Amino acid sequence: MTKFDAAELNQNTALVVEAEHCDVDLMLFDLVTGGHHGSYIRHLVEHWDQHKHSGTLNIVVSPSFLEAYTDIVRIADESIAKIHIVAISEDESASLQPSTNKLRRLGRVFREWQLLCRYAELLQVSHCLIMYIDTCWLPIALGMKAPCSFSGIYFRPTLHYEKFNHYVPSKNEWVQRGREKFILTRALKHPQLQTLFSLDPFSVEYITQFIEQVQSQARVVHLPDPIQAYPRSNTDVEVLRKQLAIDPNRKVFLLFGALTSRKGIDQLLAAIKLLPMELCQQLCLVLLGEGDETQLRAKVADVCQSQPAQIIEQYQFASDQEVQAYFNLTDVVLAPYQKHVGMSGILLWAAAAQKPVLSSNYGLMGELVHQYDLGLAIDASLPEEIMQGLSQCLLNSEETSGNPTQMQAFADSNSVERFTHIIYRNTCDLQRG
């Protein structure tokens, strides 16, 4: 895969023209609360409200959504446009609880599909957008019918990973790719599947090949992962620096999100223990997010016993505006994810703030860092590799700084406006046509 320059990136991501008006009855189906899901629904609801479409936007969610996103519920309630947020029942939600039992997990997949069909029929919608179609592939592949046509957002395609730099698949990954290919090939034949939105821009040409092979009527479209940028405030940055009591002359490294083993926090802390002492004296690590606070504090205390690094622990939820202030404050954004599949909003936050990343080189994340010159990508499974990356960042190595022009182009191509326009253009317009 060749490297993009900023001019080519801007040309390839020119803003699509929005549908003039959406007069169909559309259903968004998303039973996941948190992460990308809440923000995606917020953007789509705000767009529907602002443009006052004459159709009806129905959003089917889990009961926990109503408590977690009171602001979205308020917008829907106060809008003069027709926006209905419908929560499934507590009993229905309880039937979808995660399980380690394979048969129960399989049953959950079909129960979720049954709920999708039940509410699509109950609400009499023209089209359903499945906000996380990865969970519905099996019923679709089996040809199970829905009360209306449907589209879906594909979060985790991996068919094309073998084309990426540094990708050496394990035996389990080979099996997973074979399973994905088999199911996707069958799912694309479903006569009611209209548009497949892929968050991975590199997957589109590969999925297109499958569409052509099976002579499917479906389409695949790259969907931006939206980033909401807020005006930068140097005052907010200085206030935050004082609040956190960051030592002068230290370079700030930020690890943000769910602070779990999947995000590589164990490998990161092990890497800091390997850093030369004189470099640790230049390092300030900010941990921002939610996790097992007791375990995290014990691990951090263990590092600080042997190393003079400053580690600031902020185990809390942060709003988007607060998160942006942290990204503006930091010097390097850390993303040492452990074999993460799919897109990561961390890369977008960093690009929007014009900050380089120290990222895993695995899968889509590694390819995006490489293609758009976002910073340094390393084998994040090895503390020694992370330590070398931290050292390069602290020593201001040129290859760790990234390309500001490419960063901005990458952030711009994933705007909220592009996200909402592409969704509605490929759902409402096609229903009218």
N, C-alpha and C positions, 0 to 999 in steps of 0.2 A: 504494500500500500504506500503510495507516494504521500509526501508531506504537503499540506495545504499552506498557501500563503494567505495573508489577510484579504487581499483583493478577491481571490477565488472564493474564499469563505463567504464574504459578503455577497458575492454574485450568486452563490448557491443557496443562500438563505434569505433572499429578498422576500419582504413581507407579502404574504398572500392577500388577496382582496377578500374582505369579509362578505359573507352572505348579506344581501340587502335587508332581508327580514326573515325571521324564523317563525313560521306559522304552524308548525307541526307539534304534536304532543310527544315529547321526548322523555325517556326515563334514564337516569343515571343509577346504576346499581353498584353499590360499594359497601360491603359489610366489614371492611377493615377500618379501624380508627387509629389515627396517628400517622406520622411520617409524611410521605408524599400525599396521602389520600385526602386529608383534611384540606391542605392548601389547594389541591387540584379542584375540589368541589367549591371552595371559596372563590377561586378565580372564575369558574363557570357561572356561579350564582351572581357574582358582581356584574359580569358581562351581561347576563340576561336582564338583570335589574336596570342597568344603565341604558341598555338599548331598547328596553320595554317591548320585547318581542310579543307578538299576539298569541303565539302558541303557549303550551303549558309545559313547564319544566318540573318533572317529578324526580325527587332524589330519595331512593330507598337506602336506608342506613341501619346500622345496629342501634339499640337503645342507648349505648354509651356515647354515641356521637352527639346526642342532644345535650349532654352535660359537658362534653369536651369542647364543643364549638357553639357556644351560646351566641357569639357574634354572627355566625352564619345563619342561625335560626332567626335571629332578630332581623337581618336583612330580608330574609324570605317573608317573614310576617309583615313587615312594613312596606314591602314593595307593592307598587300598583300593577306590576307585571304578575303573571300567574306562576308562582313558584311554590311548590308543595314539598315539604320535607316529611317523609313517611318512615317511621321507625318500625322494624319488624317487632313482633311480640317478644317478651322476655322468655317465654317457652321456646319460641323458634330460635332465639339467640342461644339459649342453653343447649339446644340440640347440635350446635356447631362448635362446641368447645373442643380445643385441640386434644389429641390423644396420641400416645406412643404406639397404640395398637394399629397395625396396618389395615385391618378390615374396618375398624372404626374410622380411620382417616379416609378410606375409600368411600365409606358411607356418607361422610361429611360432604364430599365433593358432590354427590348426587342430591343430597338434601339442599345444598346451596343452589343447585340448578333448579330444583323444584320450587324454591322460594322465588327465584328470578321469574319463573314462568307464572307463578301464582300472582305476584304483584303486577306483572306486565298485563295480565288478563284483567285483574281487579281494577287497574287504573286506565285500561283501554288505551294504551299508548301506541303510537305509530312505529316507534323505533326504540331500541334499548342500547345504551352504551355501557358495556361491562367495563368498569373502571380498573379491574384487575383480572384480565381474561385468563391469565396463567392458571387460576384455580378452577377454570371451567373447561379446560381442553378435552378431558376425557368424555364428558357427555356430548360435547360438540363432535368429537371424532366418531362417536357411536351413532351420530345422526339424529340425536334426540331433538324433537321439534320444540320451537318456542312460539308463543302467541303472536310474535311480530318479528320483523327483521332485526338484526343486531350487529353491532360493531364492538371492538374491544381494544384496550390498551395492553400491549405485550411488554412486560417489564423485563423478562429474563431470557431473551433468545441467546443461544450459545452455538448454533450451528456453524458459525463462521469463525469461531475462536482460533481454529487451527491456522488461520491466516495472520494472526496477530504475532507481533514480536514477543519473544520470551515465553510463548505458550507451549508447554510440554504436558499433554494430558495424562492423567493417571488412568488406571484401568477402569475405575468407577466413572470417571468423566467420559471415557469412550462409550461405556454402557448408557450413560445418561444422554449423550448426543444421539446415539442410535434410537433410543426411546423417543426423544424429542422429534427426530426426523419422521419416525413412523406415525406418531400421533398428529403432528402438524400436517403431514401429507393428507391424512384422512380428514382432518378438521377443515382444511381449505376447500374440500368438496361440498361442505354443508351449503345447501342452496340459500339459507337465510343469512349467512355471513356476508356482510357488506364491505366493511373497511377494517383493516388491521392496522392500528397505530403502534409503531415501534419506537420506543425511547432510544434505541441504539441505531444511530445513523448508518453504521457500517453493515447492518443486517438486512437492509432493504433489498439490495441486489440479490442476495441469496434467497430470501423469501420469495422474491419475484420469480426466480427460477423454478421454485416449487409450484407457484401459481400457474406458470406456463405449462409445466409438466402434467399437472392434473386437469388443465383447462378449466380452472376455477373462474367464477365471475367476481370473486373478491378482489380487493385492491389492498396494497400495503403502502402506508404513508409514514414518513418519519415525523414523529411528534416531538417538539422541543420539550425539555424538562424545565418548566418555568421558574425563573428567578425574579423576585420582586425587589428592585433596587430602591433604596431610600436616599434622600439627599445626605451627602457626607458632611459631618460636623467635626471639625478639629477640636472644638470645645468639648464635645462628648467624649472624644478619644482621651483628652488630657484628664478629664474628670474620672474616667474609668481607670486610667493608669494610676491615679492617686488613690482611688478606692481600693484597688488591688494591691497597692503598696509594692509595685514592681521596682526592684533595685535598678538604679541608674546603670547605664553601660551594659545592660544585659539584652541579648536578642530574644524576642518573645516567640515561642512556638505554641501553636494552639491545636489541641485535640478536642473536637466538638462532636456531640451526638450521643448516641447510646453507648455508654462507656463499658462495653462488654468485650469478651475475648475475641468476638468476631471483628471488632474494630482494631485489634492488634495492640491493645494497651499493655498486655503482658510482655510482648516482644519489645515494645517501646521502652518500658521501664528497665527491662534487662539490658537494652542498648545503652541507656544512660549510665548504668553501672559500669559499662565497658569504656566509657569516654575518658580520655585523659583528664586529670583534675583541672588543668589550666583551662580546658575548654568548658568543663562543667561550670566554672566560675563565670562564664559568659552566657550561660543558658538560663532562661526562665520558661518553664513549661506551665501552660494554663490548661487545666482540665475543666471543660464546661459541658455539662450534660447530666443525665440520670443513669444510675447504676447501683450496684450493691455497695453502698457507702462504707459500711464496716470493713469489707474486704479491701476496697480501694484505698482507704486511709491506712490500713496496715501495710499494703504493698508500697505506698508512697513513703511511709515512715521508714521502711526498710531501705529504700534507695537513699533517702536523706541522711541516714546514719553513716553512710560510707562516701557520699558524694556531696560537693558544695553547690549543687544545682538548686535553684529556687523553683519550687513546685507549688502552684496556687490551685487550690481545689474549690471548684464552684459546682457542687452537685445539685443542680436545680434546673427547672424548665426555664427557657428564655424565649421571649417573643422575637419575632423576626427583626424588629428594629434593634433590640438588645443584641441579637446575634450579629447583626451587621456592624455594630460598634466594636465587638470583639474582633471581627475580621479586619476592620480598619486599624485596630490597635496592633495586631500581630505582625511579625516580620515573615514568618513561614507557617503555612498551614499543613498540618500533619494528616495523612490519610493512609496509615499502614494496614489497610484492611487485609483480612486473611481469606484469600480466594473468593473475593466478592464478585458476584455475577450481576451484571446490569449497570445502570447509571448510578451516579452518586451526586447529590446536590452539593456536597462539600466542594467539589471541583468548581461548580458554578459560583458559589459564594466567594471562593478565593479569586476566581477570575474577575468577578464584578468589583472586588476590592483591590484588584491589581496586585495580588500577593502570590508569590510562588508556592508550589506545593512540594512536599516530600511524600510521594505516594507509592503504593504497591504497583508493581509493573504487570500485574495479572489482569487478563481479560480486557474489558472495555475501558476500565479506569486507566490502565497502563497505556492503552492505545491512544486515548484522548490526550494524556499528558505528552506522549510522543508526537502525535500529529499536530497539536496546537501549541507546543512548546510552553507548557504550563509550569514547568519546574523540573524536578528530578524524580524518576521512577526507579525503584529498587525492588529486590526480592524481599518483601516485608515479612516472610516467614522466618528469616534469619536475623537475630539481634545484631550480629556482626555487620550485616549489610546496612541495617538502620543506623548503627553507630557511625559507619563510614559516611552515610548521607548526612547525618547531623553534623559531622565534622566539616564536610564540604560547605554546608550552609553557614556554619559559624565562621569559617575562614573566607567566606564570600567568594566561593568558586563561581566562575562565570556560568558554568553549565547548570547551576542551581537557581539562577535568577529569573529564568523564563523570558518570554517576549511580550511586553505590555500591549503591543498592537494586536497580536494574536489573542491574548487574554480578553481584550475588550470585544473583539469580533466574536469570540466564543460565547461570552456573556450576552451580547446583543442578539445572537442567533437563537437564544433560549429565553426570550422575553415572554412575559405574561400575555402580551398582545398576540404574538405569534401562536402561542399555545391555544388560546380561546378561538382565534380565527380559524385555525386548522381544524379544530374539533367541530365547530359549528358548520364550517364550509363542507365538511365531509360527512355530516349527518343530516342537517336540515336541508341543504341544497339538494342532496341526492333523493330525499324523500319527496321533495316538490317536483323533481325532474322525472 
